């Protein structure tokens, strides 16, 4: 069990994918993502192993949820600044978590 304060320490925000490209240097198939979290947080980058269910074209403009207060993580030559959230399907492949209606960018999950 964790306290509410523990939960509140994880800053999960809504962003919109502006740009995506293949991440050829990744050990497992992945995309590089550039995500807009609105004026307060701005644009951040992420690496995501989501190639099974998504194409670059299907990602552009999609809203996603991401943890924005983890320290940046170097993944090969790419600095990942946020952790995009997903859940595994029956085969263990990532399905992105997102609001089911458009919401303002930067909105905090609660």
Residue pairs with C-beta under 8 A, 6 or more apart in sequence:
9 69
10 67
10 69
11 67
11 68
11 69
11 108
12 65
12 66
12 67
12 68
12 85
12 108
12 109
13 37
13 41
13 65
13 66
13 68
13 106
13 107
13 108
13 109
14 37
14 63
14 64
14 65
14 98
14 99
14 103
14 104
14 105
14 106
14 107
14 109
15 35
15 36
15 37
15 38
15 41
15 44
15 63
15 64
15 65
15 66
15 82
15 105
15 106
16 35
16 36
16 61
16 62
16 63
16 64
16 105
17 33
17 34
17 35
17 59
17 60
17 61
17 62
17 63
17 64
18 34
18 35
18 36
18 43
18 60
19 33
19 34
19 60
20 31
20 32
20 33
20 34
20 56
20 59
20 60
21 31
21 32
21 56
22 31
22 32
22 56
23 30
23 31
23 32
23 47
23 75
23 76
23 78
25 76
25 77
25 78
26 47
26 49
26 75
26 76
27 76
28 49
29 49
29 51
29 52
30 47
30 48
30 49
30 50
30 51
31 47
31 48
31 50
31 51
31 54
31 56
31 59
32 45
32 46
32 47
32 78
33 45
33 46
33 47
33 48
33 59
33 84
34 43
34 44
34 45
35 43
35 44
35 45
35 46
35 64
35 66
35 82
35 84
36 42
36 43
36 105
37 43
37 44
37 66
37 68
37 82
37 105
37 106
38 104
38 105
38 106
38 107
39 106
40 106
41 68
41 106
44 66
44 68
44 81
44 82
45 78
45 79
45 80
45 81
45 82
46 66
46 80
46 81
46 82
46 83
46 84
47 75
47 78
47 80
48 84
48 86
48 94
49 94
50 59
50 84
50 86
50 94
50 96
52 91
52 93
52 94
53 89
53 93
53 94
53 95
53 96
54 96
62 96
62 98
63 98
63 99
63 102
63 103
63 105
64 84
64 85
64 96
64 97
64 98
65 84
65 85
65 96
65 97
65 98
65 99
65 109
66 82
66 83
66 84
66 85
67 82
67 83
67 85
68 82
70 82
70 83
72 79
72 80
72 81
73 79
73 80
74 80
84 96
85 96
85 97
86 94
86 95
86 96
86 97
87 94
87 95
87 97
88 94
88 95
89 95
